[in-house]
Amino acid sequence: MATIISLEGLAKRYAAPDGGVTTIFENLWLGVNKGEFVCIIGHSGCGKSTILNALAGLDSFSEGTLEMAGKEVAGPSLERGVVFQNYSLLPWLSALENVEFGVRARFPQWSKEQRRAHSRKYLEMVGLGGSEARKPAQLSGGMRQRVAIARALVVEPKILLLDEPFGALDEMTRQRLNLELLRIWSERITTTLLVTHSIPEAVFLSDRVVVMSPRPGRIAADLRIDLPRPRTV
């Protein structure tokens, strides 16, 4: 299989207040194949979210190289869809308008009707058909996260990056959205990286689980999950 994400000797360091250097993670070597679902787990502070932000082009790194599809990551790109833990929806826009926001940038040549139909399809894909006109304040936490997932998918990215998207949800909602995420992934087979603290979630969703050591974070284990698909909780 073709490698679509490549981390080679990646490190992240900050200048410490005492004049020294704080190392978040170092010496990371990781390859992710096209279509794989990979979860990254580890202790708080080991750099999981920082790695994802670097992959998204939202954060820099101190050493090493980071490439996607053979190109160095130099900033955000519509080829990468990102879902954060805190939803990051625009509160003054409806669910449909939040999803449509990225479509205008991805497909500027489309008419308003085309953008609207495309956005509505992805809202329906995440189970929110009929909720298009609701503002974020009128949606539950699980519904807001579905909107965020639809917004990430609607630009048809090559890579989906998920930073603990269900961490703030109750367990029942979390399991339900895990099933939804797995269903969507199985239909689209988009290369996906998920950061999570939940070992059961990582095992249920992924092809591989990458375990980070405590700070300074390194890859302590890269475990293949050979459970057959489709999976049940």
VENJO-V896421 format. One record per residue. SS is DSSP state (H for helix, E for strand, - for the rest). PHI is phi in degrees with one decimal (* if undefined). Layout:
ss=<SS/SS>
phi=<PHI/PHI>
//
This chain:
ss=<-/-/E/E/E/E/E/E/E/E/E/E/E/E/E/-/-/-/-/-/E/E/E/E/E/E/E/E/E/E/E/E/E/-/-/-/E/E/E/E/E/E/-/-/-/-/-/H/H/H/H/H/H/H/H/H/-/-/-/-/-/-/E/E/E/E/E/E/-/-/E/E/-/-/-/-/-/-/-/E/E/E/E/-/-/-/-/-/-/-/-/-/-/E/H/H/H/H/H/H/H/H/H/H/H/H/-/-/-/-/-/H/H/H/H/H/H/H/H/H/H/H/H/H/H/-/-/-/-/-/-/-/-/-/E/H/H/H/-/-/H/H/H/H/H/H/H/H/H/H/H/H/H/-/-/-/-/-/E/E/E/E/E/-/-/-/-/-/-/-/H/H/H/H/H/H/H/H/H/H/H/H/H/H/H/H/H/H/-/-/E/E/E/E/E/-/-/-/H/H/H/H/H/H/H/-/-/E/E/E/E/E/-/-/-/-/E/-/E/E/E/E/E/E/-/-/-/-/-/-/-/-/->
phi=<*/-78.1/-79.6/-106.5/-124.0/-136.3/-108.1/-128.1/63.2/-72.7/-145.0/-134.0/-132.3/-121.2/-74.3/-82.4/-58.3/-83.9/93.9/-86.5/-129.0/-101.1/-99.8/-80.0/-148.6/-156.4/53.3/-91.0/-126.5/-152.5/-122.0/-122.0/-83.0/-59.1/87.3/-76.2/-112.5/-118.7/-107.9/-112.8/-126.2/162.0/-63.2/-59.4/89.1/-84.4/104.6/-58.6/-68.2/-63.4/-61.2/-64.4/-64.6/-65.5/-62.5/-76.5/81.7/-100.0/-144.1/-96.4/-134.1/-91.8/-142.6/90.8/-128.6/-135.0/-126.4/-130.0/52.8/80.4/-117.8/-68.6/-75.4/-122.2/160.2/-61.3/-151.7/-70.9/-74.3/-122.9/-95.6/-124.2/-124.1/-97.8/-69.5/-97.3/71.5/57.6/-87.3/-82.4/-66.9/-88.0/-105.5/-72.5/-57.1/-65.0/-67.8/-62.4/-69.3/-69.2/-54.2/-76.4/-65.4/-61.7/-76.6/-76.7/-129.3/-64.1/-83.0/-75.6/-77.3/-59.6/-65.5/-65.5/-61.9/-66.2/-65.3/-63.8/-67.0/-63.2/-60.8/-76.5/-64.6/-65.5/-60.7/-94.1/82.9/-116.0/-60.6/96.8/-110.4/-59.3/-87.2/-74.7/-80.6/-52.4/-65.7/-95.0/-113.2/-72.9/-59.3/-64.5/-68.6/-61.8/-69.0/-63.8/-61.7/-63.1/-66.3/-61.3/-64.0/-71.9/-80.7/-65.1/-85.1/53.7/-73.7/-76.8/-134.2/-112.3/-114.1/-123.8/-103.8/43.8/-66.4/-112.7/-62.9/-93.2/-97.2/-69.0/-62.9/-67.1/-65.3/-61.3/-63.7/-64.2/-73.1/-60.5/-62.9/-63.8/-62.8/-66.0/-64.0/-64.0/-61.8/-65.7/-78.4/-106.6/48.6/-87.5/-55.9/-131.3/-119.5/-122.3/-94.9/-150.7/-96.2/-93.4/-65.2/-57.9/-62.9/-62.0/-67.6/-65.5/-89.6/-101.3/-85.4/-139.9/-118.3/-99.1/-100.5/-94.5/-78.8/-59.4/-56.4/-71.7/-65.5/-137.1/-80.6/-86.3/-158.9/-129.8/-108.2/-86.1/-99.0/-101.9/-66.6/-67.5/-106.5/-74.0/-107.1/-122.2/-60.7>
//
